[in-house]
Amino acid sequence: MTTASKITLARVALIPIYMWMMYCSGGQAGPWMWGALAVFIIASVTDFLDGYIARHYKQVSDFGKFLDPLADKLLTLAAMCMFCQWGSFPAWALMLVLTREFAVSGLRMVAGPKGKVIAAGKSGKIKTASTMVGLCVWMGFPGVELIGIVVMWIIVVTTVYSGVEYFVQNWNCLWD
């Protein structure tokens, strides 16, 4: 197993710790929320670190290609689920994010047997980065409703845009 993949697995291992701390925080500012924020930041940084190591040291692997985007989705969805549970993130927005993730994954599954690899596009990377940063800001100011609204809309807009872009650029994969 490559170093990059070990870092990605560490990100996955941090998710239950993050969720436990978020749950203990009750959505309120304080030591549990700050701890959850610290864990989320560390996990988010591993996303950039594992990618850099994989490319720089030629450790790109099929396992890494599978696990890295899955780890990103699990981490960001964990945060969104917690905010949704507290009534801060609307269920329709969470459903939209889930739909996009399933749809893009399905598109990749259809494209694979046809010999086409659908790599992460620039808009998908922007979506992930802006989502991670936005969620960090939201956790830093959990009681500020305006921040939650702005972050939610950033997530929704980047999610929809990147999802549409994936399908526009790879529409031909759906047809035999």
Secondary structure, DSSP 8 states (H G I E B T S, - for coil): --HHHHHHHHHHHHHHHHHHHHHHHTT-SSHHHHHHHHHHHHHHHHHHHHHHHHHHTT---HHHHHHHHHHHHHHHHHHHHHHHHTTSS-HHHHHHHHHHHHHHHHHHHHHGGGT------HHHHHHHHHHHHHHHHHHHSTT-HHHHHHHHHHHHHHHHHHHHHHHHHHGGGG--
